[in-house]
């Protein structure tokens, strides 16, 4: 298993999968993400994302009426990550990214949001996001297999 290198003072765009892995304690990815949470707790990194993260994280817990998980996501999203609004300019860039890079709509919105915000790392488990140039992509499964 590889090790995730998280620089001090990093501004990390945390894609949806790493959030889910962390909240739900995925057996492979949770240990890999511990450095992120340790540095967040120490105040040496900042986590950012799009408001889309709220929607993506809550769909399945709402569908299954899992109030414990709903509350865990709500608490995380309220206190641990800065969510940026989905503005018209982001939607226009997302449409361009989807058209030129064949990204899925949520991925295009995340990429467009991150491109508009200064960030150090973009943590994801979706290698397809590499088609959006200008992002500092770190794919967790590649780190895990290193």
N, CA, C and O atoms as a GROMACS GRO file, in nm:
protein
  584
    1UNK      N    1   0.084  -0.118   0.000
    1UNK     CA    2   0.000   0.000   0.000
    1UNK      C    3   0.088   0.124   0.000
    1UNK      O    4   0.182   0.135   0.079
    2UNK      N    5   0.057   0.218  -0.089
    2UNK     CA    6   0.130   0.343  -0.094
    2UNK      C    7   0.087   0.436   0.018
    2UNK      O    8   0.001   0.401   0.099
    3UNK      N    9   0.147   0.553   0.021
    3UNK     CA   10   0.115   0.650   0.125
    3UNK      C   11   0.078   0.782   0.058
    3UNK      O   12   0.145   0.827  -0.035
    4UNK      N   13  -0.028   0.843   0.106
    4UNK     CA   14  -0.075   0.971   0.055
    4UNK      C   15   0.011   1.083   0.112
    4UNK      O   16   0.022   1.098   0.234
    5UNK      N   17   0.071   1.161   0.024
    5UNK     CA   18   0.154   1.273   0.066
    5UNK      C   19   0.068   1.400   0.067
    5UNK      O   20   0.023   1.446  -0.038
    6UNK      N   21   0.046   1.454   0.185
    6UNK     CA   22  -0.036   1.574   0.201
    6UNK      C   23   0.053   1.685   0.254
    6UNK      O   24   0.092   1.684   0.371
    7UNK      N   25   0.086   1.782   0.169
    7UNK     CA   26   0.173   1.890   0.216
    7UNK      C   27   0.102   1.980   0.318
    7UNK      O   28  -0.020   1.998   0.313
    8UNK      N   29   0.180   2.036   0.410
    8UNK     CA   30   0.125   2.134   0.502
    8UNK      C   31   0.074   2.254   0.424
    8UNK      O   32   0.126   2.287   0.317
    9UNK      N   33  -0.027   2.319   0.476
    9UNK     CA   34  -0.089   2.437   0.415
    9UNK      C   35  -0.157   2.406   0.282
    9UNK      O   36  -0.180   2.497   0.202
   10UNK      N   37  -0.188   2.280   0.258
   10UNK     CA   38  -0.254   2.242   0.133
   10UNK      C   39  -0.400   2.286   0.134
   10UNK      O   40  -0.466   2.285   0.238
   11UNK      N   41  -0.448   2.323   0.018
   11UNK     CA   42  -0.590   2.346  -0.003
   11UNK      C   43  -0.634   2.229  -0.091
   11UNK      O   44  -0.597   2.219  -0.208
   12UNK      N   45  -0.714   2.141  -0.032
   12UNK     CA   46  -0.747   2.014  -0.096
   12UNK      C   47  -0.891   2.015  -0.145
   12UNK      O   48  -0.985   2.033  -0.067
   13UNK      N   49  -0.908   1.995  -0.277
   13UNK     CA   50  -1.041   1.974  -0.332
   13UNK      C   51  -1.068   1.825  -0.314
   13UNK      O   52  -1.008   1.741  -0.381
   14UNK      N   53  -1.158   1.794  -0.223
   14UNK     CA   54  -1.187   1.655  -0.187
   14UNK      C   55  -1.310   1.609  -0.263
   14UNK      O   56  -1.422   1.648  -0.231
   15UNK      N   57  -1.289   1.526  -0.364
   15UNK     CA   58  -1.399   1.475  -0.445
   15UNK      C   59  -1.492   1.389  -0.359
   15UNK      O   60  -1.460   1.357  -0.245
   16UNK      N   61  -1.605   1.354  -0.413
   16UNK     CA   62  -1.710   1.284  -0.337
   16UNK      C   63  -1.664   1.148  -0.284
   16UNK      O   64  -1.689   1.117  -0.168
   17UNK      N   65  -1.599   1.068  -0.365
   17UNK     CA   66  -1.560   0.933  -0.322
   17UNK      C   67  -1.475   0.936  -0.196
   17UNK      O   68  -1.504   0.860  -0.103
   18UNK      N   69  -1.370   1.019  -0.186
   18UNK     CA   70  -1.293   1.021  -0.062
   18UNK      C   71  -1.375   1.062   0.061
   18UNK      O   72  -1.348   1.017   0.172
   19UNK      N   73  -1.473   1.147   0.041
   19UNK     CA   74  -1.560   1.185   0.153
   19UNK      C   75  -1.640   1.063   0.199
   19UNK      O   76  -1.647   1.033   0.318
   20UNK      N   77  -1.699   0.993   0.103
   20UNK     CA   78  -1.777   0.873   0.135
   20UNK      C   79  -1.688   0.768   0.201
   20UNK      O   80  -1.727   0.706   0.300
   21UNK      N   81  -1.568   0.747   0.146
   21UNK     CA   82  -1.476   0.650   0.205
   21UNK      C   83  -1.445   0.684   0.350
   21UNK      O   84  -1.433   0.595   0.435
   22UNK      N   85  -1.433   0.811   0.378
   22UNK     CA   86  -1.397   0.854   0.513
   22UNK      C   87  -1.515   0.843   0.609
   22UNK      O   88  -1.501   0.788   0.718
   23UNK      N   89  -1.628   0.895   0.570
   23UNK     CA   90  -1.745   0.893   0.658
   23UNK      C   91  -1.790   0.750   0.684
   23UNK      O   92  -1.828   0.715   0.796
   24UNK      N   93  -1.785   0.666   0.580
   24UNK     CA   94  -1.832   0.528   0.593
   24UNK      C   95  -1.719   0.430   0.625
   24UNK      O   96  -1.741   0.309   0.629
   25UNK      N   97  -1.599   0.481   0.647
   25UNK     CA   98  -1.482   0.402   0.688
   25UNK      C   99  -1.454   0.284   0.595
   25UNK      O  100  -1.449   0.168   0.639
   26UNK      N  101  -1.436   0.314   0.467
   26UNK     CA  102  -1.403   0.211   0.368
   26UNK      C  103  -1.274   0.141   0.412
   26UNK      O  104  -1.176   0.208   0.443
   27UNK      N  105  -1.272   0.007   0.415
   27UNK     CA  106  -1.156  -0.065   0.471
   27UNK      C  107  -1.026  -0.042   0.395
   27UNK      O  108  -0.919  -0.049   0.457
   28UNK      N  109  -1.029  -0.016   0.266
   28UNK     CA  110  -0.906   0.007   0.190
   28UNK      C  111  -0.866   0.155   0.190
   28UNK      O  112  -0.748   0.187   0.207
   29UNK      N  113  -0.963   0.242   0.171
   29UNK     CA  114  -0.931   0.383   0.150
   29UNK      C  115  -0.929   0.467   0.277
   29UNK      O  116  -0.858   0.568   0.282
   30UNK      N  117  -1.003   0.428   0.380
   30UNK     CA  118  -1.002   0.506   0.503
   30UNK      C  119  -0.860   0.518   0.560
   30UNK      O  120  -0.818   0.629   0.592
   31UNK      N  121  -0.784   0.409   0.573
   31UNK     CA  122  -0.648   0.423   0.626
   31UNK      C  123  -0.559   0.513   0.540
   31UNK      O  124  -0.474   0.584   0.592
   32UNK      N  125  -0.580   0.509   0.411
   32UNK     CA  126  -0.502   0.592   0.319
   32UNK      C  127  -0.529   0.740   0.341
   32UNK      O  128  -0.440   0.824   0.323
   33UNK      N  129  -0.652   0.774   0.380
   33UNK     CA  130  -0.694   0.913   0.396
   33UNK      C  131  -0.666   0.971   0.535
   33UNK      O  132  -0.687   1.090   0.557
   34UNK      N  133  -0.620   0.889   0.627
   34UNK     CA  134  -0.596   0.938   0.763
   34UNK      C  135  -0.505   1.061   0.767
   34UNK      O  136  -0.532   1.151   0.845
   35UNK      N  137  -0.398   1.069   0.686
   35UNK     CA  138  -0.315   1.191   0.690
   35UNK      C  139  -0.393   1.320   0.660
   35UNK      O  140  -0.362   1.425   0.715
   36UNK      N  141  -0.493   1.311   0.574
   36UNK     CA  142  -0.576   1.428   0.544
   36UNK      C  143  -0.647   1.473   0.670
   36UNK      O  144  -0.648   1.592   0.703
   37UNK      N  145  -0.708   1.377   0.742
   37UNK     CA  146  -0.787   1.410   0.861
   37UNK      C  147  -0.699   1.456   0.976
   37UNK      O  148  -0.738   1.543   1.053
   38UNK      N  149  -0.580   1.398   0.988
   38UNK     CA  150  -0.488   1.442   1.092
   38UNK      C  151  -0.443   1.587   1.067
   38UNK      O  152  -0.436   1.667   1.160
   39UNK      N  153  -0.412   1.618   0.942
   39UNK     CA  154  -0.368   1.754   0.910
   39UNK      C  155  -0.484   1.853   0.920
   39UNK      O  156  -0.463   1.968   0.957
   40UNK      N  157  -0.605   1.810   0.886
   40UNK     CA  158  -0.721   1.897   0.903
   40UNK      C  159  -0.742   1.928   1.051
   40UNK      O  160  -0.765   2.043   1.088
   41UNK      N  161  -0.732   1.825   1.133
   41UNK     CA  162  -0.750   1.843   1.278
   41UNK      C  163  -0.642   1.935   1.336
   41UNK      O  164  -0.668   2.011   1.429
   42UNK      N  165  -0.521   1.927   1.280
   42UNK     CA  166  -0.411   2.012   1.325
   42UNK      C  167  -0.422   2.154   1.269
   42UNK      O  168  -0.347   2.242   1.310
   43UNK      N  169  -0.514   2.175   1.176
   43UNK     CA  170  -0.532   2.308   1.117
   43UNK      C  171  -0.432   2.341   1.009
   43UNK      O  172  -0.416   2.458   0.974
   44UNK      N  173  -0.364   2.241   0.953
   44UNK     CA  174  -0.262   2.270   0.853
   44UNK      C  175  -0.308   2.248   0.710
   44UNK      O  176  -0.231   2.272   0.616
   45UNK      N  177  -0.433   2.204   0.690
   45UNK     CA  178  -0.489   2.194   0.555
   45UNK      C  179  -0.632   2.248   0.558
   45UNK      O  180  -0.695   2.258   0.663
   46UNK      N  181  -0.681   2.281   0.439
   46UNK     CA  182  -0.819   2.326   0.422
   46UNK      C  183  -0.884   2.235   0.318
   46UNK      O  184  -0.822   2.201   0.218
   47UNK      N  185  -1.010   2.196   0.342
   47UNK     CA  186  -1.085   2.114   0.248
   47UNK      C  187  -1.190   2.199   0.179
   47UNK      O  188  -1.261   2.277   0.243
   48UNK      N  189  -1.200   2.182   0.047
   48UNK     CA  190  -1.298   2.256  -0.031
   48UNK      C  191  -1.370   2.162  -0.126
   48UNK      O  192  -1.322   2.053  -0.156
   49UNK      N  193  -1.487   2.206  -0.173
   49UNK     CA  194  -1.564   2.130  -0.270
   49UNK      C  195  -1.676   2.218  -0.322
   49UNK      O  196  -1.691   2.333  -0.280
   50UNK      N  197  -1.753   2.164  -0.412
   50UNK     CA  198  -1.872   2.228  -0.465
   50UNK      C  199  -1.992   2.192  -0.378
   50UNK      O  200  -1.990   2.090  -0.310
   51UNK      N  201  -2.095   2.275  -0.381
   51UNK     CA  202  -2.220   2.241  -0.312
   51UNK      C  203  -2.278   2.110  -0.364
   51UNK      O  204  -2.360   2.048  -0.296
   52UNK      N  205  -2.237   2.069  -0.482
   52UNK     CA  206  -2.282   1.942  -0.538
   52UNK      C  207  -2.250   1.825  -0.445
   52UNK      O  208  -2.321   1.724  -0.445
   53UNK      N  209  -2.146   1.838  -0.367
   53UNK     CA  210  -2.107   1.733  -0.272
   53UNK      C  211  -2.222   1.698  -0.178
   53UNK      O  212  -2.243   1.580  -0.147
   54UNK      N  213  -2.295   1.797  -0.134
   54UNK     CA  214  -2.410   1.775  -0.045
   54UNK      C  215  -2.508   1.679  -0.110
   54UNK      O  216  -2.550   1.581  -0.048
   55UNK      N  217  -2.545   1.706  -0.231
   55UNK     CA  218  -2.640   1.622  -0.306
   55UNK      C  219  -2.584   1.481  -0.323
   55UNK      O  220  -2.654   1.383  -0.298
   56UNK      N  221  -2.458   1.470  -0.366
   56UNK     CA  222  -2.401   1.339  -0.394
   56UNK      C  223  -2.391   1.252  -0.268
   56UNK      O  224  -2.414   1.132  -0.273
   57UNK      N  225  -2.356   1.313  -0.157
   57UNK     CA  226  -2.340   1.236  -0.033
   57UNK      C  227  -2.472   1.193   0.030
   57UNK      O  228  -2.478   1.088   0.094
   58UNK      N  229  -2.576   1.271   0.012
   58UNK     CA  230  -2.701   1.244   0.083
   58UNK      C  231  -2.800   1.153   0.011
   58UNK      O  232  -2.893   1.102   0.074
   59UNK      N  233  -2.785   1.131  -0.118
   59UNK     CA  234  -2.885   1.055  -0.194
   59UNK      C  235  -2.910   0.917  -0.134
   59UNK      O  236  -3.024   0.884  -0.101
   60UNK      N  237  -2.808   0.836  -0.119
   60UNK     CA  238  -2.828   0.698  -0.070
   60UNK      C  239  -2.872   0.695   0.076
   60UNK      O  240  -2.964   0.620   0.109
   61UNK      N  241  -2.811   0.771   0.165
   61UNK     CA  242  -2.862   0.770   0.303
   61UNK      C  243  -3.010   0.814   0.312
   61UNK      O  244  -3.085   0.761   0.394
   62UNK      N  245  -3.050   0.911   0.230
   62UNK     CA  246  -3.190   0.951   0.231
   62UNK      C  247  -3.280   0.841   0.175
   62UNK      O  248  -3.388   0.814   0.228
   63UNK      N  249  -3.233   0.777   0.068
   63UNK     CA  250  -3.311   0.668   0.007
   63UNK      C  251  -3.333   0.553   0.105
   63UNK      O  252  -3.440   0.493   0.108
   64UNK      N  253  -3.230   0.524   0.184
   64UNK     CA  254  -3.238   0.412   0.279
   64UNK      C  255  -3.282   0.457   0.419
   64UNK      O  256  -3.289   0.377   0.512
   65UNK      N  257  -3.311   0.585   0.431
   65UNK     CA  258  -3.356   0.642   0.559
   65UNK      C  259  -3.256   0.613   0.671
   65UNK      O  260  -3.294   0.581   0.784
   66UNK      N  261  -3.128   0.626   0.639
   66UNK     CA  262  -3.020   0.602   0.735
   66UNK      C  263  -2.988   0.734   0.805
   66UNK      O  264  -2.901   0.809   0.761
   67UNK      N  265  -3.060   0.762   0.914
   67UNK     CA  266  -3.045   0.890   0.982
   67UNK      C  267  -2.907   0.908   1.045
   67UNK      O  268  -2.858   1.020   1.055
   68UNK      N  269  -2.845   0.800   1.088
   68UNK     CA  270  -2.710   0.810   1.145
   68UNK      C  271  -2.613   0.861   1.038
   68UNK      O  272  -2.532   0.951   1.064
   69UNK      N  273  -2.620   0.804   0.920
   69UNK     CA  274  -2.533   0.846   0.811
   69UNK      C  275  -2.568   0.986   0.762
   69UNK      O  276  -2.479   1.065   0.731
   70UNK      N  277  -2.696   1.017   0.753
   70UNK     CA  278  -2.738   1.153   0.714
   70UNK      C  279  -2.678   1.254   0.810
   70UNK      O  280  -2.622   1.355   0.767
   71UNK      N  281  -2.689   1.228   0.939
   71UNK     CA  282  -2.633   1.320   1.039
   71UNK      C  283  -2.482   1.330   1.030
   71UNK      O  284  -2.425   1.438   1.047
   72UNK      N  285  -2.414   1.219   1.003
   72UNK     CA  286  -2.268   1.220   0.989
   72UNK      C  287  -2.226   1.308   0.871
   72UNK      O  288  -2.133   1.388   0.882
   73UNK      N  289  -2.295   1.293   0.758
   73UNK     CA  290  -2.264   1.377   0.642
   73UNK      C  291  -2.297   1.523   0.668
   73UNK      O  292  -2.219   1.612   0.633
   74UNK      N  293  -2.411   1.549   0.728
   74UNK     CA  294  -2.451   1.687   0.757
   74UNK      C  295  -2.348   1.754   0.847
   74UNK      O  296  -2.310   1.868   0.824
   75UNK      N  297  -2.304   1.684   0.950
   75UNK     CA  298  -2.206   1.740   1.040
   75UNK      C  299  -2.074   1.766   0.968
   75UNK      O  300  -2.014   1.873   0.984
   76UNK      N  301  -2.028   1.670   0.890
   76UNK     CA  302  -1.904   1.688   0.814
   76UNK      C  303  -1.915   1.807   0.720
   76UNK      O  304  -1.826   1.891   0.715
   77UNK      N  305  -2.023   1.813   0.645
   77UNK     CA  306  -2.038   1.918   0.545
   77UNK      C  307  -2.057   2.056   0.608
   77UNK      O  308  -2.028   2.158   0.545
   78UNK      N  309  -2.106   2.059   0.730
   78UNK     CA  310  -2.125   2.187   0.798
   78UNK      C  311  -1.998   2.241   0.861
   78UNK      O  312  -1.981   2.363   0.871
   79UNK      N  313  -1.909   2.154   0.903
   79UNK     CA  314  -1.796   2.198   0.984
   79UNK      C  315  -1.658   2.166   0.928
   79UNK      O  316  -1.560   2.226   0.973
   80UNK      N  317  -1.646   2.074   0.834
   80UNK     CA  318  -1.513   2.029   0.792
   80UNK      C  319  -1.471   2.075   0.653
   80UNK      O  320  -1.352   2.073   0.622
   81UNK      N  321  -1.564   2.116   0.571
   81UNK     CA  322  -1.531   2.147   0.432
   81UNK      C  323  -1.601   2.278   0.392
   81UNK      O  324  -1.714   2.304   0.433
   82UNK      N  325  -1.531   2.357   0.314
   82UNK     CA  326  -1.590   2.479   0.260
   82UNK      C  327  -1.654   2.445   0.126
   82UNK      O  328  -1.587   2.398   0.034
   83UNK      N  329  -1.785   2.468   0.116
   83UNK     CA  330  -1.858   2.438  -0.007
   83UNK      C  331  -1.876   2.566  -0.088
   83UNK      O  332  -1.921   2.668  -0.036
   84UNK      N  333  -1.842   2.558  -0.216
   84UNK     CA  334  -1.856   2.673  -0.305
   84UNK      C  335  -1.984   2.659  -0.387
   84UNK      O  336  -2.017   2.549  -0.431
   85UNK      N  337  -2.055   2.769  -0.408
   85UNK     CA  338  -2.181   2.763  -0.482
   85UNK      C  339  -2.159   2.731  -0.629
   85UNK      O  340  -2.054   2.760  -0.687
   86UNK      N  341  -2.260   2.669  -0.688
   86UNK     CA  342  -2.257   2.638  -0.831
   86UNK      C  343  -2.315   2.758  -0.905
   86UNK      O  344  -2.437   2.775  -0.913
   87UNK      N  345  -2.228   2.839  -0.958
   87UNK     CA  346  -2.268   2.962  -1.027
   87UNK      C  347  -2.279   2.937  -1.177
   87UNK      O  348  -2.236   2.833  -1.228
   88UNK      N  349  -2.336   3.032  -1.245
   88UNK     CA  350  -2.352   3.021  -1.390
   88UNK      C  351  -2.218   3.002  -1.459
   88UNK      O  352  -2.208   2.923  -1.553
   89UNK      N  353  -2.115   3.073  -1.415
   89UNK     CA  354  -1.983   3.060  -1.478
   89UNK      C  355  -1.928   2.918  -1.463
   89UNK      O  356  -1.862   2.867  -1.553
   90UNK      N  357  -1.955   2.856  -1.350
   90UNK     CA  358  -1.911   2.716  -1.328
   90UNK      C  359  -1.988   2.624  -1.421
   90UNK      O  360  -1.929   2.532  -1.480
   91UNK      N  361  -2.117   2.646  -1.435
   91UNK     CA  362  -2.197   2.562  -1.524
   91UNK      C  363  -2.153   2.576  -1.670
   91UNK      O  364  -2.152   2.478  -1.744
   92UNK      N  365  -2.117   2.696  -1.710
   92UNK     CA  366  -2.068   2.715  -1.848
   92UNK      C  367  -1.936   2.641  -1.870
   92UNK      O  368  -1.918   2.574  -1.972
   93UNK      N  369  -1.845   2.653  -1.774
   93UNK     CA  370  -1.717   2.581  -1.786
   93UNK      C  371  -1.741   2.430  -1.780
   93UNK      O  372  -1.677   2.354  -1.852
   94UNK      N  373  -1.831   2.387  -1.694
   94UNK     CA  374  -1.862   2.244  -1.684
   94UNK      C  375  -1.918   2.191  -1.816
   94UNK      O  376  -1.883   2.080  -1.857
   95UNK      N  377  -2.002   2.269  -1.881
   95UNK     CA  378  -2.056   2.228  -2.012
   95UNK      C  379  -1.943   2.214  -2.113
   95UNK      O  380  -1.941   2.120  -2.192
   96UNK      N  381  -1.849   2.308  -2.111
   96UNK     CA  382  -1.734   2.302  -2.201
   96UNK      C  383  -1.649   2.178  -2.172
   96UNK      O  384  -1.606   2.108  -2.264
   97UNK      N  385  -1.624   2.150  -2.044
   97UNK     CA  386  -1.545   2.033  -2.007
   97UNK      C  387  -1.616   1.904  -2.045
   97UNK      O  388  -1.551   1.809  -2.091
   98UNK      N  389  -1.746   1.900  -2.028
   98UNK     CA  390  -1.823   1.781  -2.067
   98UNK      C  391  -1.818   1.761  -2.218
   98UNK      O  392  -1.805   1.649  -2.266
   99UNK      N  393  -1.830   1.870  -2.291
   99UNK     CA  394  -1.830   1.862  -2.437
   99UNK      C  395  -1.695   1.821  -2.493
   99UNK      O  396  -1.688   1.744  -2.589
  100UNK      N  397  -1.588   1.871  -2.434
  100UNK     CA  398  -1.455   1.847  -2.490
  100UNK      C  399  -1.383   1.727  -2.429
  100UNK      O  400  -1.296   1.668  -2.493
  101UNK      N  401  -1.418   1.690  -2.306
  101UNK     CA  402  -1.347   1.582  -2.237
  101UNK      C  403  -1.435   1.462  -2.205
  101UNK      O  404  -1.388   1.363  -2.148
  102UNK      N  405  -1.562   1.471  -2.242
  102UNK     CA  406  -1.657   1.362  -2.220
  102UNK      C  407  -1.669   1.322  -2.072
  102UNK      O  408  -1.689   1.205  -2.040
  103UNK      N  409  -1.655   1.421  -1.983
  103UNK     CA  410  -1.673   1.394  -1.842
  103UNK      C  411  -1.821   1.379  -1.810
  103UNK      O  412  -1.906   1.437  -1.878
  104UNK      N  413  -1.852   1.301  -1.707
  104UNK     CA  414  -1.990   1.294  -1.659
  104UNK      C  415  -2.024   1.430  -1.599
  104UNK      O  416  -1.936   1.504  -1.556
  105UNK      N  417  -2.153   1.463  -1.598
  105UNK     CA  418  -2.195   1.595  -1.552
  105UNK      C  419  -2.144   1.628  -1.412
  105UNK      O  420  -2.086   1.736  -1.394
  106UNK      N  421  -2.161   1.542  -1.311
  106UNK     CA  422  -2.108   1.578  -1.179
  106UNK      C  423  -1.956   1.600  -1.180
  106UNK      O  424  -1.906   1.692  -1.115
  107UNK      N  425  -1.884   1.517  -1.253
  107UNK     CA  426  -1.738   1.532  -1.261
  107UNK      C  427  -1.701   1.664  -1.328
  107UNK      O  428  -1.607   1.731  -1.286
  108UNK      N  429  -1.775   1.702  -1.430
  108UNK     CA  430  -1.749   1.829  -1.499
  108UNK      C  431  -1.774   1.947  -1.406
  108UNK      O  432  -1.700   2.045  -1.408
  109UNK      N  433  -1.878   1.938  -1.324
  109UNK     CA  434  -1.907   2.045  -1.227
  109UNK      C  435  -1.797   2.052  -1.122
  109UNK      O  436  -1.752   2.162  -1.086
  110UNK      N  437  -1.753   1.938  -1.072
  110UNK     CA  438  -1.642   1.939  -0.975
  110UNK      C  439  -1.515   1.996  -1.038
  110UNK      O  440  -1.448   2.079  -0.976
  111UNK      N  441  -1.482   1.954  -1.158
  111UNK     CA  442  -1.361   2.004  -1.224
  111UNK      C  443  -1.371   2.154  -1.248
  111UNK      O  444  -1.275   2.226  -1.223
  112UNK      N  445  -1.485   2.201  -1.295
  112UNK     CA  446  -1.503   2.344  -1.320
  112UNK      C  447  -1.492   2.424  -1.191
  112UNK      O  448  -1.434   2.532  -1.189
  113UNK      N  449  -1.549   2.372  -1.084
  113UNK     CA  450  -1.540   2.440  -0.954
  113UNK      C  451  -1.394   2.449  -0.910
  113UNK      O  452  -1.347   2.556  -0.871
  114UNK      N  453  -1.324   2.338  -0.916
  114UNK     CA  454  -1.183   2.335  -0.873
  114UNK      C  455  -1.096   2.426  -0.959
  114UNK      O  456  -1.004   2.490  -0.908
  115UNK      N  457  -1.123   2.431  -1.088
  115UNK     CA  458  -1.044   2.517  -1.176
  115UNK      C  459  -1.061   2.665  -1.142
  115UNK      O  460  -0.973   2.746  -1.169
  116UNK      N  461  -1.175   2.699  -1.084
  116UNK     CA  462  -1.200   2.838  -1.048
  116UNK      C  463  -1.152   2.875  -0.909
  116UNK      O  464  -1.166   2.989  -0.867
  117UNK      N  465  -1.094   2.780  -0.837
  117UNK     CA  466  -1.051   2.802  -0.698
  117UNK      C  467  -0.905   2.759  -0.687
  117UNK      O  468  -0.865   2.656  -0.740
  118UNK      N  469  -0.826   2.839  -0.618
  118UNK     CA  470  -0.687   2.801  -0.595
  118UNK      C  471  -0.687   2.677  -0.505
  118UNK      O  472  -0.745   2.677  -0.396
  119UNK      N  473  -0.621   2.572  -0.552
  119UNK     CA  474  -0.611   2.448  -0.474
  119UNK      C  475  -0.475   2.384  -0.496
  119UNK      O  476  -0.410   2.407  -0.598
  120UNK      N  477  -0.433   2.303  -0.399
  120UNK     CA  478  -0.304   2.235  -0.406
  120UNK      C  479  -0.319   2.095  -0.464
  120UNK      O  480  -0.241   2.054  -0.549
  121UNK      N  481  -0.421   2.023  -0.416
  121UNK     CA  482  -0.447   1.885  -0.458
  121UNK      C  483  -0.594   1.868  -0.490
  121UNK      O  484  -0.680   1.934  -0.430
  122UNK      N  485  -0.623   1.779  -0.583
  122UNK     CA  486  -0.759   1.736  -0.612
  122UNK      C  487  -0.760   1.586  -0.585
  122UNK      O  488  -0.714   1.507  -0.668
  123UNK      N  489  -0.813   1.547  -0.468
  123UNK     CA  490  -0.816   1.405  -0.430
  123UNK      C  491  -0.943   1.340  -0.482
  123UNK      O  492  -1.053   1.386  -0.455
  124UNK      N  493  -0.926   1.233  -0.558
  124UNK     CA  494  -1.038   1.165  -0.621
  124UNK      C  495  -1.005   1.017  -0.634
  124UNK      O  496  -0.895   0.974  -0.600
  125UNK      N  497  -1.100   0.942  -0.682
  125UNK     CA  498  -1.073   0.805  -0.722
  125UNK      C  499  -1.116   0.785  -0.867
  125UNK      O  500  -1.140   0.673  -0.910
  126UNK      N  501  -1.125   0.893  -0.939
  126UNK     CA  502  -1.173   0.893  -1.077
  126UNK      C  503  -1.063   0.944  -1.169
  126UNK      O  504  -1.044   1.065  -1.184
  127UNK      N  505  -0.990   0.853  -1.231
  127UNK     CA  506  -0.879   0.890  -1.320
  127UNK      C  507  -0.926   0.967  -1.442
  127UNK      O  508  -0.847   1.038  -1.504
  128UNK      N  509  -1.054   0.955  -1.480
  128UNK     CA  510  -1.106   1.029  -1.595
  128UNK      C  511  -1.097   1.180  -1.576
  128UNK      O  512  -1.095   1.254  -1.674
  129UNK      N  513  -1.090   1.226  -1.453
  129UNK     CA  514  -1.080   1.369  -1.428
  129UNK      C  515  -0.948   1.427  -1.477
  129UNK      O  516  -0.934   1.549  -1.489
  130UNK      N  517  -0.851   1.342  -1.505
  130UNK     CA  518  -0.723   1.391  -1.558
  130UNK      C  519  -0.740   1.457  -1.696
  130UNK      O  520  -0.652   1.532  -1.739
  131UNK      N  521  -0.850   1.429  -1.763
  131UNK     CA  522  -0.871   1.492  -1.894
  131UNK      C  523  -0.896   1.642  -1.881
  131UNK      O  524  -0.880   1.715  -1.979
  132UNK      N  525  -0.933   1.687  -1.764
  132UNK     CA  526  -0.951   1.831  -1.740
  132UNK      C  527  -0.816   1.888  -1.699
  132UNK      O  528  -0.774   1.872  -1.584
  133UNK      N  529  -0.748   1.954  -1.790
  133UNK     CA  530  -0.615   2.006  -1.761
  133UNK      C  531  -0.622   2.120  -1.660
  133UNK      O  532  -0.719   2.195  -1.654
  134UNK      N  533  -0.517   2.131  -1.580
  134UNK     CA  534  -0.509   2.237  -1.482
  134UNK      C  535  -0.541   2.192  -1.341
  134UNK      O  536  -0.534   2.272  -1.247
  135UNK      N  537  -0.578   2.066  -1.324
  135UNK     CA  538  -0.608   2.012  -1.192
  135UNK      C  539  -0.490   1.930  -1.142
  135UNK      O  540  -0.428   1.856  -1.219
  136UNK      N  541  -0.460   1.941  -1.015
  136UNK     CA  542  -0.352   1.862  -0.954
  136UNK      C  543  -0.411   1.733  -0.899
  136UNK      O  544  -0.430   1.718  -0.778
  137UNK      N  545  -0.441   1.641  -0.989
  137UNK     CA  546  -0.515   1.519  -0.957
  137UNK      C  547  -0.427   1.418  -0.883
  137UNK      O  548  -0.314   1.391  -0.923
  138UNK      N  549  -0.482   1.364  -0.774
  138UNK     CA  550  -0.424   1.248  -0.706
  138UNK      C  551  -0.535   1.143  -0.701
  138UNK      O  552  -0.640   1.166  -0.640
  139UNK      N  553  -0.512   1.028  -0.767
  139UNK     CA  554  -0.611   0.921  -0.774
  139UNK      C  555  -0.578   0.820  -0.664
  139UNK      O  556  -0.470   0.760  -0.662
  140UNK      N  557  -0.672   0.804  -0.572
  140UNK     CA  558  -0.648   0.721  -0.454
  140UNK      C  559  -0.612   0.576  -0.487
  140UNK      O  560  -0.523   0.520  -0.423
  141UNK      N  561  -0.679   0.514  -0.585
  141UNK     CA  562  -0.648   0.375  -0.614
  141UNK      C  563  -0.506   0.358  -0.668
  141UNK      O  564  -0.445   0.253  -0.650
  142UNK      N  565  -0.453   0.463  -0.734
  142UNK     CA  566  -0.315   0.458  -0.780
  142UNK      C  567  -0.217   0.468  -0.662
  142UNK      O  568  -0.114   0.400  -0.659
  143UNK      N  569  -0.251   0.552  -0.564
  143UNK     CA  570  -0.168   0.563  -0.443
  143UNK      C  571  -0.174   0.431  -0.366
  143UNK      O  572  -0.072   0.381  -0.318
  144UNK      N  573  -0.293   0.376  -0.354
  144UNK     CA  574  -0.312   0.250  -0.282
  144UNK      C  575  -0.228   0.138  -0.344
  144UNK      O  576  -0.171   0.056  -0.272
  145UNK      N  577  -0.222   0.134  -0.477
  145UNK     CA  578  -0.152   0.027  -0.547
  145UNK      C  579  -0.003   0.055  -0.567
  145UNK      O  580   0.069  -0.029  -0.622
  146UNK      N  581   0.044   0.170  -0.524
  146UNK     CA  582   0.186   0.205  -0.545
  146UNK      C  583   0.277   0.129  -0.450
  146UNK      O  584   0.398   0.147  -0.454
   0.00000   0.00000   0.00000
